[in-house]
Amino acid sequence: MSTADLLILAIGVFLWALVSRKGERGSVTGPMVFSLFGFLVGGGAFDLIDLSIENAVIHRLAEITLVVALFCDAARIDVSKLDSQHDIPVRLLAIGLPLAMILGTLAAFVLLPHLGWGLAAIIGIILAPTDAALGQAVVSNEDVPERIRQALNVESGLNDGLAFPVLLTVLSLISGSEATLGLADWSLFLAGQLILGPLSGVTVGLVGAIAVEKASSRNWMSGRYVQISTLTLALLAYSAAETIGGNGFIAAFVAGLVVGMRSHRLFEAVEDFGETEGQLLTLTVFLLFGAILLPDAVRELEWRHVLYAGLSLTVLRMLPVAISLLGTGLRPATIGFIGWFGPRGLASILYLLLITESGALAGVADVAPTILVTVALSVLLHGATASPFARVYGTRMGPGTDGRGEHRPVHAFPIGFGFRRNG
């Protein structure tokens, strides 16, 4: 990245900062603005910046951004409330996510048969995780029942990491690099991803939270470095898990959960420093998405890509959600609301960058337009509808006095670390 490129990016960030509150009060979001700005200054229009998808810095930036976003999202989740409100995210993750992958794979194979089952599965998996950042007005609107907001936040935080080992498995199988591994080897691989990741997150989050609380209470630690420690704990959880064969993204999310429960000081730091830095990283990735990835996708776009994108944001999301929420007592409006707010964003971009960087998968260029146009439509449509839909839905649900499913408590959350936020 040249000095001129940096200058243009800095100007874009500063100009949006000047009008950000006014924009967010309406239906204009940061990801919308920065995707468009990137498209205009990049290869889509004026070609003012010269960046390449092969740039290792861009790939690392995308990874760090997702890690920080997962950590900060998790830290804001009040697990004491999830004790009585856990069933929706569990259903969305255990039933809805696999169904979305399967339906997404089938739809990709039907619409893009030349890709074959392997690449169709790649599309279905990459576009299954959701991104709460694109619908931030939903998870932050207090008129929306807290049970629904928490469910969307937990789902978007965990499904990124849960989809990743599935993506790695499919990539290995269709690339042939590890296709000869037996069931036992794959079981060990998946167990390492899904067990060592959370274990690393719990360890880093707990040790870090205790250390910060003790150091702060003894006046050894300045407030500035409490804020800095939020970023370092997120990166530490990620890197520790990856080092021992676990899933770093799951580790970052779990570490954020533990930190949010165990340390009041770190929770406040996440609200201040961590969320600010995470927002800057996220906007930068969307700017690069618009500048580097989207122009190539637009040039290669076909009607099949657009049709799949429309299905991905509607039927392929809403049907799995509706099936997974059967028997919960939720109103049809709530099921539709949850089904619609499954935006595709940061995780999908990151996973595409990862498989592009590896170079191990032939034909990856054929899947990119479908993934990228889906993300672009999601940025536009979910960003534009988040605020007005949340207001209308929140008003319709009203206060939690009618005993309906949106407000009704359920049995205890099955996983508990035994902590509560201090203070």
C-alpha positions as CSV (number, residue, x, y, z in Angstrom):
1,M,0.0,0.0,0.0
2,S,1.5,3.3,-1.1
3,T,1.4,6.6,0.7
4,A,-1.2,7.9,-1.9
5,D,-3.4,4.8,-1.2
6,L,-3.2,5.5,2.5
7,L,-4.1,9.1,2.0
8,I,-7.2,8.3,0.1
9,L,-8.3,5.7,2.7
10,A,-7.7,8.2,5.5
11,I,-9.8,10.8,3.8
12,G,-12.7,8.4,3.4
13,V,-12.6,7.4,7.0
14,F,-12.5,11.0,8.2
15,L,-15.3,12.2,5.9
16,W,-17.6,9.4,7.1
17,A,-16.7,10.2,10.7
18,L,-18.0,13.8,10.3
19,V,-21.5,12.7,9.3
20,S,-21.7,9.2,10.9
21,R,-24.3,9.9,13.5
22,K,-26.6,11.6,10.9
23,G,-26.2,8.7,8.5
24,E,-26.8,6.0,11.1
25,R,-30.0,7.7,12.3
26,G,-31.4,6.9,8.9
27,S,-30.7,3.8,6.8
28,V,-27.0,4.5,5.9
29,T,-24.4,2.3,7.5
30,G,-20.6,2.4,7.6
31,P,-20.2,-0.9,5.6
32,M,-22.5,0.5,2.9
33,V,-20.6,3.8,2.6
34,F,-17.2,2.2,2.7
35,S,-18.0,-0.6,0.2
36,L,-19.2,2.1,-2.2
37,F,-16.3,4.4,-1.5
38,G,-13.9,1.5,-2.1
39,F,-15.6,0.6,-5.4
40,L,-15.4,4.2,-6.6
41,V,-11.7,4.8,-5.7
42,G,-10.7,1.3,-6.7
43,G,-11.0,-0.8,-9.8
44,G,-14.7,-0.2,-10.1
45,A,-14.6,3.4,-11.3
46,F,-11.7,5.8,-10.9
47,D,-8.9,3.4,-10.1
48,L,-7.2,5.8,-7.7
49,I,-5.7,3.1,-5.4
50,D,-3.5,0.2,-6.4
51,L,-4.1,-2.8,-4.2
52,S,-4.0,-6.5,-4.9
53,I,-5.9,-9.4,-3.5
54,E,-2.7,-11.3,-3.2
55,N,-1.4,-8.8,-0.7
56,A,-0.6,-10.7,2.5
57,V,-1.2,-7.6,4.6
58,I,-4.8,-7.6,3.4
59,H,-5.4,-11.2,4.4
60,R,-3.9,-10.7,7.8
61,L,-6.0,-7.5,8.3
62,A,-9.1,-9.5,7.5
63,E,-8.2,-12.2,10.0
64,I,-7.5,-9.7,12.8
65,T,-10.7,-7.8,12.1
66,L,-12.8,-10.9,12.4
67,V,-11.0,-11.9,15.6
68,V,-11.6,-8.5,17.2
69,A,-15.2,-8.4,16.1
70,L,-16.0,-11.8,17.5
71,F,-14.3,-10.9,20.8
72,C,-16.1,-7.6,21.2
73,D,-19.5,-9.1,20.2
74,A,-19.1,-11.9,22.8
75,A,-18.0,-9.6,25.6
76,R,-21.3,-7.6,25.2
77,I,-23.4,-10.7,25.7
78,D,-25.0,-10.9,29.1
79,V,-24.7,-14.6,29.9
80,S,-26.9,-14.2,33.0
81,K,-29.7,-13.3,30.7
82,L,-28.9,-16.3,28.5
83,D,-29.5,-18.5,31.5
84,S,-33.2,-18.2,30.6
85,Q,-33.0,-17.3,27.0
86,H,-30.7,-19.7,25.3
87,D,-32.9,-21.9,23.2
88,I,-33.2,-19.7,20.1
89,P,-29.4,-19.4,19.4
90,V,-28.9,-23.1,20.2
91,R,-31.5,-24.1,17.7
92,L,-30.2,-21.6,15.1
93,L,-26.7,-23.0,15.4
94,A,-27.5,-26.7,15.8
95,I,-30.3,-27.0,13.2
96,G,-30.4,-23.8,11.2
97,L,-26.7,-23.5,10.3
98,P,-26.3,-27.1,9.0
99,L,-29.6,-26.7,7.0
100,A,-28.4,-23.4,5.5
101,M,-25.2,-25.1,4.4
102,I,-27.0,-28.0,2.8
103,L,-29.7,-25.9,1.1
104,G,-27.0,-23.5,-0.1
105,T,-25.0,-26.3,-1.6
106,L,-28.0,-27.8,-3.4
107,A,-29.0,-24.4,-4.8
108,A,-25.5,-23.7,-6.0
109,F,-25.3,-27.0,-7.7
110,V,-28.6,-26.5,-9.4
111,L,-27.9,-22.9,-10.6
112,L,-24.2,-23.5,-11.3
113,P,-23.9,-27.1,-12.3
114,H,-20.5,-26.6,-13.9
115,L,-18.9,-26.1,-10.5
116,G,-19.6,-29.6,-9.3
117,W,-20.6,-30.6,-5.8
118,G,-17.3,-29.6,-4.2
119,L,-17.3,-25.9,-5.2
120,A,-21.1,-25.8,-4.7
121,A,-20.5,-26.9,-1.1
122,I,-17.8,-24.2,-0.7
123,I,-20.4,-21.5,-1.7
124,G,-23.0,-23.0,0.6
125,I,-20.6,-23.1,3.6
126,I,-19.0,-19.7,3.1
127,L,-22.4,-18.0,2.8
128,A,-24.0,-19.7,5.8
129,P,-22.4,-17.6,8.6
130,T,-24.1,-14.3,9.5
131,D,-22.6,-10.9,10.5
132,A,-24.4,-8.9,13.2
133,A,-22.3,-5.9,12.3
134,L,-24.4,-5.3,9.2
135,G,-27.5,-5.2,11.2
136,Q,-26.1,-3.4,14.3
137,A,-29.3,-1.3,14.6
138,V,-31.1,-4.5,15.3
139,V,-29.0,-5.9,18.1
140,S,-28.6,-2.5,19.7
141,N,-32.3,-1.4,19.5
142,E,-33.8,-1.8,23.0
143,D,-37.3,-1.9,21.6
144,V,-36.5,-5.3,20.1
145,P,-37.1,-8.0,22.8
146,E,-33.8,-8.8,24.5
147,R,-34.2,-12.5,23.9
148,I,-34.3,-11.9,20.1
149,R,-31.3,-9.4,20.2
150,Q,-29.2,-11.8,22.2
151,A,-30.1,-14.7,19.9
152,L,-29.0,-12.9,16.8
153,N,-25.8,-11.7,18.5
154,V,-24.8,-15.2,19.8
155,E,-25.7,-16.8,16.5
156,S,-23.6,-14.4,14.4
157,G,-20.7,-14.7,16.9
158,L,-20.5,-18.5,17.0
159,N,-21.5,-19.5,13.5
160,D,-18.4,-18.0,12.0
161,G,-16.2,-20.3,14.0
162,L,-18.4,-23.3,13.7
163,A,-18.5,-23.1,9.9
164,F,-14.7,-22.8,9.6
165,P,-13.8,-26.4,10.4
166,V,-16.5,-27.6,8.0
167,L,-15.0,-25.4,5.3
168,L,-11.5,-26.8,6.0
169,T,-12.8,-30.3,5.8
170,V,-14.5,-29.8,2.4
171,L,-11.5,-27.9,1.1
172,S,-9.2,-30.8,2.0
173,L,-11.5,-33.4,0.5
174,I,-11.9,-31.7,-2.9
175,S,-8.3,-30.5,-3.1
176,G,-7.1,-34.0,-2.6
177,S,-4.3,-33.0,-0.3
178,E,-5.7,-35.0,2.7
179,A,-8.4,-37.0,1.0
180,T,-6.8,-40.3,2.1
181,L,-7.3,-39.6,5.8
182,G,-9.6,-42.0,7.6
183,L,-12.6,-41.4,9.8
184,A,-10.5,-41.4,13.0
185,D,-8.1,-38.8,11.6
186,W,-11.0,-36.5,10.6
187,S,-12.6,-37.0,14.0
188,L,-9.4,-35.9,15.7
189,F,-9.1,-32.9,13.4
190,L,-12.6,-31.8,14.1
191,A,-12.3,-32.5,17.8
192,G,-9.2,-30.4,17.9
193,Q,-10.9,-27.5,16.2
194,L,-14.1,-27.6,18.3
195,I,-12.5,-28.5,21.7
196,L,-9.1,-26.9,21.7
197,G,-10.5,-23.6,20.4
198,P,-13.0,-23.1,23.3
199,L,-10.5,-24.4,25.8
200,S,-7.9,-21.8,24.7
201,G,-10.6,-19.1,24.8
202,V,-11.7,-20.0,28.3
203,T,-8.1,-20.2,29.5
204,V,-7.0,-16.9,28.0
205,G,-10.1,-15.1,29.0
206,L,-10.1,-16.3,32.6
207,V,-6.4,-15.8,33.2
208,G,-6.4,-12.4,31.5
209,A,-9.5,-11.2,33.3
210,I,-8.2,-12.2,36.7
211,A,-4.8,-10.6,36.0
212,V,-6.3,-7.3,34.8
213,E,-8.7,-7.2,37.8
214,K,-5.9,-7.8,40.3
215,A,-3.4,-5.5,38.7
216,S,-6.0,-2.7,38.4
217,S,-7.2,-3.1,42.0
218,R,-3.6,-2.7,43.2
219,N,-3.2,0.4,41.0
220,W,-0.5,-1.2,38.9
221,M,-2.3,-0.7,35.6
222,S,-3.3,2.5,33.9
223,G,-6.7,2.8,32.3
224,R,-5.1,3.2,28.9
225,Y,-3.4,-0.2,29.1
226,V,-6.6,-1.8,30.3
227,Q,-8.1,-0.7,27.0
228,I,-5.1,-2.0,25.1
229,S,-5.3,-5.3,26.8
230,T,-8.7,-6.0,25.2
231,L,-7.1,-6.2,21.8
232,T,-4.2,-8.2,23.0
233,L,-6.4,-10.8,24.7
234,A,-8.4,-11.3,21.6
235,L,-5.3,-11.9,19.5
236,L,-3.8,-14.1,22.2
237,A,-6.8,-16.3,22.3
238,Y,-6.8,-16.6,18.5
239,S,-3.1,-17.3,18.2
240,A,-2.9,-19.7,21.1
241,A,-5.8,-21.8,19.7
242,E,-4.2,-21.9,16.2
243,T,-0.8,-22.9,17.6
244,I,-2.2,-26.0,19.3
245,G,-4.5,-27.0,16.5
246,G,-7.8,-25.4,17.7
247,N,-10.1,-22.9,16.0
248,G,-8.9,-19.4,16.6
249,F,-12.1,-17.7,15.8
250,I,-14.1,-19.8,18.3
251,A,-11.4,-19.1,20.8
252,A,-11.7,-15.4,20.4
253,F,-15.5,-15.5,20.8
254,V,-15.3,-17.7,23.9
255,A,-12.5,-15.5,25.4
256,G,-14.8,-12.5,24.9
257,L,-17.6,-14.3,26.7
258,V,-15.4,-15.0,29.7
259,V,-14.0,-11.5,29.8
260,G,-17.4,-10.0,29.7
261,M,-18.6,-12.1,32.6
262,R,-15.5,-12.0,34.7
263,S,-14.1,-8.5,34.5
264,H,-16.1,-5.3,34.8
265,R,-13.0,-3.2,33.9
266,L,-12.4,-5.2,30.7
267,F,-16.0,-5.1,29.8
268,E,-15.9,-1.3,30.0
269,A,-12.7,-1.2,28.0
270,V,-14.4,-3.3,25.2
271,E,-17.2,-0.8,25.1
272,D,-14.7,2.0,24.6
273,F,-11.4,1.1,23.0
274,G,-12.1,-2.3,21.7
275,E,-15.3,-1.5,19.9
276,T,-13.8,1.7,18.4
277,E,-10.8,-0.2,17.0
278,G,-12.9,-3.1,15.9
279,Q,-15.2,-0.7,14.0
280,L,-12.2,0.9,12.2
281,L,-10.9,-2.5,11.2
282,T,-14.3,-3.6,9.9
283,L,-14.8,-0.4,7.9
284,T,-11.3,-0.8,6.4
285,V,-12.1,-4.4,5.3
286,F,-15.3,-3.3,3.6
287,L,-13.5,-0.5,1.9
288,L,-11.0,-3.1,0.5
289,F,-13.9,-5.3,-0.4
290,G,-15.3,-2.6,-2.5
291,A,-12.0,-1.5,-4.0
292,I,-10.4,-4.9,-4.8
293,L,-12.9,-7.8,-4.8
294,L,-16.2,-6.3,-6.0
295,P,-14.9,-4.8,-9.3
296,D,-13.8,-8.2,-10.6
297,A,-17.1,-9.8,-9.4
298,V,-19.1,-7.2,-11.3
299,R,-17.1,-7.8,-14.5
300,E,-17.8,-11.5,-14.3
301,L,-21.4,-11.3,-13.1
302,E,-24.1,-13.4,-14.6
303,W,-27.8,-13.7,-13.9
304,R,-27.2,-17.0,-12.1
305,H,-25.0,-15.3,-9.5
306,V,-27.6,-12.6,-8.8
307,L,-30.4,-15.2,-8.5
308,Y,-28.4,-17.2,-6.1
309,A,-27.6,-14.1,-4.0
310,G,-31.3,-13.3,-3.8
311,L,-32.1,-16.9,-2.7
312,S,-29.3,-16.9,-0.2
313,L,-30.6,-13.8,1.6
314,T,-34.2,-15.1,1.6
315,V,-35.2,-18.7,1.1
316,L,-31.9,-20.3,1.9
317,R,-31.8,-18.4,5.2
318,M,-35.4,-18.1,6.1
319,L,-36.4,-21.7,5.6
320,P,-33.7,-23.2,7.9
321,V,-34.5,-20.6,10.5
322,A,-38.3,-21.4,10.3
323,I,-37.6,-25.1,10.7
324,S,-35.1,-24.6,13.5
325,L,-37.6,-22.5,15.5
326,L,-40.6,-24.8,15.3
327,G,-42.2,-25.3,18.7
328,T,-40.6,-22.3,20.3
329,G,-43.9,-20.4,20.5
330,L,-42.5,-17.4,18.6
331,R,-44.8,-15.4,16.4
332,P,-44.5,-15.6,12.6
333,A,-43.4,-12.0,12.6
334,T,-40.5,-12.9,14.9
335,I,-39.5,-15.9,12.8
336,G,-39.5,-13.7,9.7
337,F,-37.6,-11.0,11.5
338,I,-34.8,-13.4,12.6
339,G,-34.8,-15.1,9.2
340,W,-34.3,-11.8,7.4
341,F,-31.6,-10.5,9.6
342,G,-29.0,-13.0,8.6
343,P,-26.6,-10.7,6.8
344,R,-23.5,-12.0,5.1
345,G,-20.4,-9.9,5.6
346,L,-17.0,-10.1,7.2
347,A,-16.8,-13.9,7.7
348,S,-17.7,-14.6,4.1
349,I,-15.1,-12.1,2.8
350,L,-12.5,-13.6,5.1
351,Y,-13.2,-17.2,4.1
352,L,-13.0,-16.3,0.4
353,L,-9.7,-14.5,1.0
354,L,-8.3,-17.6,2.8
355,I,-9.1,-20.1,0.1
356,T,-7.8,-17.6,-2.5
357,E,-4.6,-17.2,-0.6
358,S,-4.0,-20.9,-0.2
359,G,-4.0,-21.5,-3.9
360,A,-4.9,-25.2,-3.3
361,L,-8.3,-25.1,-4.8
362,A,-8.7,-25.0,-8.6
363,G,-11.8,-23.1,-9.8
364,V,-12.0,-20.8,-6.9
365,A,-12.4,-17.8,-9.3
366,D,-15.7,-19.4,-10.4
367,V,-17.2,-19.2,-6.9
368,A,-16.0,-15.6,-6.1
369,P,-18.7,-13.7,-8.1
370,T,-21.5,-15.6,-6.3
371,I,-20.1,-15.0,-2.9
372,L,-19.2,-11.3,-3.5
373,V,-22.5,-10.3,-5.0
374,T,-24.3,-11.9,-2.1
375,V,-22.2,-9.9,0.4
376,A,-22.7,-6.7,-1.7
377,L,-26.5,-7.1,-1.7
378,S,-26.5,-8.0,2.0
379,V,-24.5,-4.8,2.8
380,L,-27.1,-2.8,0.9
381,L,-30.3,-4.5,1.8
382,H,-29.7,-5.4,5.5
383,G,-28.0,-2.1,6.1
384,A,-30.9,-0.1,4.7
385,T,-33.6,-2.1,6.5
386,A,-32.0,-2.7,9.9
387,S,-33.1,0.5,11.6
388,P,-36.6,0.9,10.2
389,F,-37.5,-2.8,10.5
390,A,-36.2,-2.9,14.1
391,R,-38.3,0.1,15.0
392,V,-41.5,-1.4,13.5
393,Y,-40.9,-4.9,14.9
394,G,-40.0,-3.6,18.4
395,T,-43.2,-1.5,18.5
396,R,-45.3,-4.5,17.3
397,M,-43.9,-6.8,20.0
398,G,-44.5,-4.3,22.8
399,P,-43.3,-4.9,26.4
400,G,-42.9,-8.4,27.7
401,T,-46.1,-8.7,29.6
402,D,-48.1,-11.1,27.4
403,G,-46.2,-14.3,28.1
404,R,-45.6,-15.0,24.4
405,G,-42.4,-16.7,23.2
406,E,-40.5,-13.4,22.5
407,H,-40.4,-12.7,26.2
408,R,-41.1,-16.1,27.9
409,P,-38.1,-17.6,29.8
410,V,-36.9,-21.1,29.1
411,H,-35.0,-23.7,31.1
412,A,-31.4,-23.0,32.3
413,F,-28.6,-22.4,29.9
414,P,-26.6,-25.7,29.7
415,I,-23.2,-24.2,29.8
416,G,-22.1,-22.1,32.7
417,F,-18.6,-20.9,33.7
418,G,-19.7,-19.9,37.1
419,F,-18.9,-16.2,36.7
420,R,-20.9,-13.1,36.7
421,R,-19.9,-9.6,35.8
422,N,-18.3,-7.7,38.7
423,G,-19.7,-4.4,39.6
